[in-house]
Amino acid sequence: MHIIPTSAAILTLALASCRSGDQTTEEDTQTSTPTTATVPEPATTPEPAPEPVDNEDFFSAALEGDLDTVKQALANPKAATHADPDGRTALMLAAFNGHDNVLEALIAAGATVDALDNTKRSALMYACTGPSPKTVELLIKHGANVNLADGEEHWTPIMFAAAEGHLENVRILLNAGADPTAADIDGEDSILFASSKGFQDVADLITKAKAEKTPKNPLPKP
């Protein structure tokens, strides 16, 4: 219910208004301006750092294609270039089994594509021994040398691919500039390795590439 003020009360209010005029005291300001309480932000708890992965688990993960464990290990910035006692890197082990997603993660983390193990074999050589043409393409895309020779028999990537009968690997290598005339320390080449194991389609492909590379009318020697 509204209460109607009396005329005396109205006069009192009017006089009070005239006395105050346009002046506003600090107290009035504080009274008329509501204050807003500052609500403290909730404290954030930092996420715990991932547990470090030891080298043995790291290499096993690369070999088996366990991308999550590999990424966890790569929290250590030096992990991508670590090598086992035989000089094999995680990149080589992943290449051996054709784990392209692991390869991509390792390369992005700084793995050396043409690193060599204790026998001077590269990741591309490991990849060429298996039925993984996409892995071969991926390594070449990232700069793998298609004509490196290992330190034991002087085998090149195309020799490893030919000896295992992997036609597509051989085709990719040839298209990338692999030398079809390369021979090992015994003078044997990839054509012999393929034909001796019954991979005639591989031998024929390399023979054709070799014929195209060899001049048909070589100049006579002086």
C-alpha positions as CSV (number, residue, x, y, z in Angstrom):
1,M,0.0,0.0,0.0
2,H,1.5,3.4,-1.0
3,I,1.7,6.1,1.7
4,I,0.9,9.7,0.5
5,P,3.2,12.2,2.2
6,T,1.7,15.2,4.1
7,S,2.4,18.8,3.0
8,A,4.7,19.3,6.0
9,A,6.7,16.3,4.9
10,I,6.8,17.6,1.3
11,L,8.1,21.0,2.5
12,T,10.8,19.4,4.6
13,L,12.0,17.5,1.6
14,A,12.0,20.6,-0.5
15,L,14.1,22.6,2.0
16,A,16.5,19.8,2.3
17,S,16.9,19.8,-1.5
18,C,17.5,23.5,-1.5
19,R,20.2,23.3,1.1
20,S,22.1,20.5,-0.7
21,G,21.9,22.2,-4.1
22,D,24.1,20.6,-6.7
23,Q,26.8,19.5,-4.2
24,T,27.3,15.9,-3.8
25,T,29.4,14.6,-0.9
26,E,31.8,11.7,-1.1
27,E,29.5,9.9,1.2
28,D,26.5,10.4,-1.1
29,T,28.5,9.2,-4.0
30,Q,29.6,6.1,-2.2
31,T,26.0,5.6,-1.1
32,S,24.5,6.1,-4.5
33,T,27.1,4.2,-6.5
34,P,26.9,0.5,-5.8
35,T,30.2,-1.3,-5.5
36,T,30.9,-4.5,-7.4
37,A,32.7,-7.1,-5.5
38,T,35.6,-8.7,-7.4
39,V,35.2,-12.4,-7.7
40,P,38.6,-14.1,-7.6
41,E,39.3,-16.5,-10.5
42,P,39.5,-20.1,-9.5
43,A,43.0,-21.4,-9.2
44,T,44.1,-23.6,-12.1
45,T,46.0,-26.8,-11.5
46,P,48.7,-27.4,-14.1
47,E,48.5,-30.7,-16.0
48,P,51.0,-33.2,-14.8
49,A,53.9,-33.7,-17.2
50,P,53.8,-37.1,-19.1
51,E,55.9,-39.9,-17.7
52,P,59.2,-40.2,-19.6
53,V,59.5,-43.1,-21.9
54,D,62.7,-45.1,-21.8
55,N,64.6,-45.9,-25.0
56,E,63.7,-49.6,-25.2
57,D,60.0,-48.8,-25.0
58,F,60.4,-46.0,-27.5
59,F,62.1,-48.2,-30.1
60,S,59.5,-51.0,-29.5
61,A,56.7,-48.4,-30.0
62,A,58.2,-47.2,-33.3
63,L,58.6,-50.8,-34.5
64,E,55.0,-51.7,-33.6
65,G,53.4,-48.5,-34.8
66,D,52.4,-47.3,-31.3
67,L,52.0,-43.6,-32.2
68,D,50.8,-42.4,-28.7
69,T,53.9,-43.8,-27.0
70,V,56.1,-42.4,-29.7
71,K,54.6,-39.0,-29.3
72,Q,55.0,-39.2,-25.5
73,A,58.7,-40.1,-25.9
74,L,59.1,-37.1,-28.3
75,A,58.5,-34.8,-25.4
76,N,62.2,-35.3,-25.0
77,P,63.6,-33.1,-27.9
78,K,66.5,-35.5,-28.4
79,A,64.5,-38.6,-28.7
80,A,64.0,-38.4,-32.5
81,T,67.7,-38.8,-33.1
82,H,68.4,-41.5,-30.4
83,A,69.9,-44.8,-31.7
84,D,70.0,-48.3,-30.1
85,P,73.3,-50.1,-29.6
86,D,73.2,-51.2,-33.3
87,G,72.9,-47.6,-34.4
88,R,69.2,-48.1,-35.4
89,T,66.9,-45.1,-34.9
90,A,63.2,-45.1,-34.3
91,L,62.8,-43.9,-37.9
92,M,64.5,-47.0,-39.3
93,L,62.3,-49.3,-37.1
94,A,59.1,-47.6,-38.1
95,A,60.2,-47.7,-41.8
96,F,60.9,-51.4,-41.6
97,N,57.2,-52.1,-40.7
98,G,55.7,-49.3,-42.8
99,H,54.3,-47.2,-40.0
100,D,53.9,-44.0,-41.9
101,N,52.1,-42.0,-39.2
102,V,55.0,-42.7,-36.8
103,L,57.4,-41.7,-39.6
104,E,55.7,-38.4,-40.0
105,A,55.8,-37.7,-36.3
106,L,59.5,-38.6,-36.0
107,I,60.4,-36.5,-39.0
108,A,58.4,-33.5,-37.7
109,A,60.3,-33.9,-34.4
110,G,63.7,-33.7,-36.2
111,A,64.6,-37.2,-37.1
112,T,67.5,-37.4,-39.6
113,V,66.1,-39.1,-42.7
114,D,69.4,-40.4,-44.0
115,A,70.9,-41.4,-40.6
116,L,72.9,-44.6,-40.9
117,D,73.1,-47.6,-38.5
118,N,76.3,-49.4,-37.6
119,T,76.2,-51.2,-41.0
120,K,75.6,-47.9,-42.8
121,R,72.1,-48.7,-43.7
122,S,69.4,-46.0,-43.9
123,A,65.7,-45.9,-43.2
124,L,65.0,-46.1,-46.9
125,M,66.9,-49.4,-47.1
126,Y,64.8,-50.7,-44.2
127,A,61.6,-49.6,-45.9
128,C,62.6,-51.2,-49.3
129,T,62.8,-54.7,-47.7
130,G,59.0,-54.6,-47.0
131,P,55.8,-54.3,-49.0
132,S,55.4,-50.6,-48.1
133,P,55.6,-48.5,-51.3
134,K,53.9,-45.5,-49.5
135,T,56.7,-45.6,-46.9
136,V,59.3,-45.6,-49.6
137,E,57.6,-42.6,-51.3
138,L,57.3,-40.8,-48.0
139,L,61.0,-41.1,-47.2
140,I,62.0,-40.0,-50.7
141,K,59.6,-37.0,-50.4
142,H,61.5,-36.0,-47.3
143,G,64.8,-36.2,-49.0
144,A,66.0,-39.8,-48.6
145,N,69.0,-40.6,-50.9
146,V,68.0,-43.4,-53.3
147,N,71.6,-44.2,-54.2
148,L,73.2,-44.6,-50.8
149,A,75.3,-47.9,-50.5
150,D,75.5,-49.7,-47.2
151,G,78.8,-50.4,-45.5
152,E,78.9,-54.2,-45.8
153,E,78.0,-55.3,-49.3
154,H,77.6,-51.9,-50.9
155,W,73.9,-52.6,-51.5
156,T,71.7,-49.7,-52.5
157,P,68.0,-49.4,-51.8
158,I,67.0,-50.8,-55.2
159,M,69.0,-53.9,-54.4
160,F,67.1,-54.5,-51.2
161,A,63.8,-54.0,-52.9
162,A,64.8,-56.3,-55.9
163,A,66.0,-59.1,-53.6
164,E,62.7,-59.2,-51.9
165,G,60.7,-58.9,-55.1
166,H,58.9,-55.6,-54.3
167,L,58.0,-54.4,-57.7
168,E,56.3,-51.2,-56.7
169,N,59.2,-50.2,-54.4
170,V,61.6,-50.7,-57.4
171,R,59.4,-48.7,-59.7
172,I,59.2,-45.8,-57.2
173,L,63.0,-45.9,-56.7
174,L,63.7,-45.8,-60.5
175,N,61.3,-42.9,-60.9
176,A,63.2,-41.1,-58.2
177,G,66.5,-41.6,-59.9
178,A,67.8,-44.9,-58.5
179,D,70.7,-46.2,-60.5
180,P,69.7,-49.5,-62.2
181,T,73.4,-50.2,-63.1
182,A,74.7,-50.1,-59.5
183,A,76.7,-53.2,-58.4
184,D,77.8,-54.4,-55.0
185,I,81.3,-55.3,-53.9
186,D,81.1,-58.6,-55.8
187,G,80.0,-57.0,-59.0
188,E,76.4,-58.3,-58.7
189,D,73.4,-56.0,-59.4
190,S,69.7,-55.8,-58.6
191,I,68.8,-57.6,-61.8
192,L,70.7,-60.7,-60.7
193,F,69.2,-60.5,-57.2
194,A,65.7,-60.4,-58.5
195,S,66.1,-63.1,-61.2
196,S,67.9,-65.5,-59.0
197,K,64.9,-65.5,-56.6
198,G,62.3,-65.8,-59.3
199,F,61.1,-62.2,-59.4
200,Q,61.3,-61.9,-63.2
201,D,58.9,-59.0,-63.4
202,V,61.2,-57.0,-61.1
203,A,64.3,-58.1,-63.1
204,D,62.6,-57.1,-66.4
205,L,61.7,-53.6,-65.1
206,I,65.2,-52.9,-64.0
207,T,66.6,-54.3,-67.2
208,K,64.4,-51.9,-69.2
209,A,65.5,-49.0,-67.0
210,K,69.2,-50.0,-67.4
211,A,68.8,-50.2,-71.2
212,E,67.3,-46.7,-71.3
213,K,70.1,-45.4,-69.2
214,T,72.9,-47.0,-71.2
215,P,73.8,-45.1,-74.4
216,K,72.9,-47.2,-77.5
217,N,76.0,-46.1,-79.4
218,P,78.7,-45.4,-76.9
219,L,81.7,-43.5,-78.1
220,P,84.8,-45.7,-78.7
221,K,87.5,-45.4,-76.1
222,P,90.6,-43.6,-77.3
